[in-house]
Amino acid sequence: MNSEDDHVHLLVEYPPKVAVATLVNSLKGVSSRLLRKHYRVRTHRNHLWSPLYLAASCGGAPLEIVRQYVEQQRRPG
């Protein structure tokens, strides 16, 4: 996981029978409830997360390469 001011990068392994939309909705719902429980969170129109998301597969890329990519998202250069 890594985050920026307006979005979060996650590297997730999940069962192939789970639909991506179901996974994302679950992650957003649970994280929203936990964050609101522990922090005073500013929201836009009472929604913590945007309804939009980007999901991409990493095919045959080695896990360590993908992990490094996610971890380095905020680092310049």
N, C-alpha and C positions, 0 to 999 in steps of 0.2 A: 504494500500500500504506500502511496505517496499522494500528497494533495497540493493544490495551488489555491489561490484566493477564491476561485469560483468553480472548482471541480476537483474530483478525486480520481486517482488512478488506482485500480485494483487488479491484481493478478489472482485469478480465482480458478481453482480446479473443482469441477462439479460433475455429478453423474450425467451421462449423455441423455438420459430419459427426461431430465428436467429442462423445460423450455427456458430460453434466455430471459424472456419477459417475466416469467414467474420468479426466476432467481433475482432479477433486478428489483422487482416490486417487493420481494421479501427483504432484501438487503436495505432498501430505502425505508421500508416501514419499520423494521426493527431498529435500525440506527436512528431514525427520527424519534421514536419513542424514548430510546435510551438517552439521547442528547437532550431532549426536552426535560427529562426527569432530573438530570444532573446539572444542566446549565440553563441560563437565560439566553435563549437563542432568538436572534433577529430573523424574521421571516418575511417573505413577500407574499401577500395575500394568504396568510396562514399556512403556506406550504414551505416546508424546509427544503425539499428537493424539487427540482424541475421535473416535469413529466418526461423529459427527453433523456436519452442516454446513447452512448456509442459502445457497441460491443464488437470486438475484433478477435479473430482466432489467430493463433501464432503457429499454426501448421506444424511443421517439423523442426521449428527453431529450438535449440537447446534451452531448457528452462533457465539456466544461469544467465544467458544472454538476454532473455526477456525480463528477468528480474533486474538486471543491471539497467536496462532501458527504463523501467518503471521507477527505480530508485533515483535515476539521474534526471528526471524531468524538470526539476526546478534549478538545476545547476547550469549556469551559463556555459556556452561553448560545448 
